[in-house]
């Protein structure tokens, strides 16, 4: 939609510290619980809750058990921000 993508993702365990310099990132929890850690605190999200991480803010998602989320972000945004790690996913892949 208008060059934005709605990405359905299953996450579990720690993710990498990341930030997106040019865009906010929307997390919507479909099923499970998600923690988004920040350098100065954290936010805990339950099923049906949404949180917007402002652009250029370091954050690290974490789920103790499998969690289904929807991410809303502009087309082309890399899931690990500026970091390239083994958790970096190929963009624009439809399953």
N, C-alpha and C positions, 0 to 999 in steps of 0.2 A: 504494500500500500504506500504510494507516494515515496518510493525508494526506501521504505522501512520493511524489515523482515520480522516475522513472528516465529521464533525458533522454539520448538518443543525439545526439551533436554531431560535426560535422567542423570542425576548426580549422586555421588556417594563419596564420603571421605573428604580430605583436604584438597583444595585447589591452590593455584599459585597466587601470590600477591600480584595485583594488576591495577592499571588505571587506563582510562580512555580519555585522551587529551582533548578530543574534539566533540564528544557527545555524552549525554547522560545515558544510563543503562537501566532499563526497567526489568525487575524480577517479579514474576507472579507465581506463587506456589499453587500448583494444581493438586498435588497429593504429597503428604509428608510434612517435614519441618526443615527449614533452611536457616542457617546462621550466616550473616554477612559480617565479617570482622573488619574493623577499621583500625587505624593506628591509635585511636583514642577511645575505642569502645566497640560495641557490636549491636546488631539488630537481630532479633529472632522472629522469623516469619512462620506462620502456620498456614494450613490449607485455606485457600481463598484470599490470602493477604498479598498485598503488593507493596513494593518499595522501589523508589527511584534513587539510584546512586548518581550524584551529580558528576559531571565531567571533571576529569583531572583529580579525582579523589581515590587514593589507594584503598583497595578493598580485597578481601579474600573470602569467597563463599566456602561453606562447609556444611556437610550433611552427615550425621552419625549413621543413618541408614538411608536406603535409596529414597530419593526425593524427585518428584516430577515437577519441572518448572517450565514456564514460558518466559523467554527473553524477548524484549521488544527493543530493536536497535536499527540504525541505518544499515542498509545493504553495504557489505564490504568490511564491517567491523570484525576484527579478529578477536576470538574468545579470550585470549590471554593478554589483550591490550598490546603494549609495546614489547612484551616478553615473548621469546620464542623458546618453548620447552616441549617436552614429550606430551604435554597436555594440549598443545596448540592444535586445533582442529582445522581441517581444510574448510574453506568458506564455500557457501553456495552449493552444498551437496544435498540433494533430495533423496530421502530414503523411503 
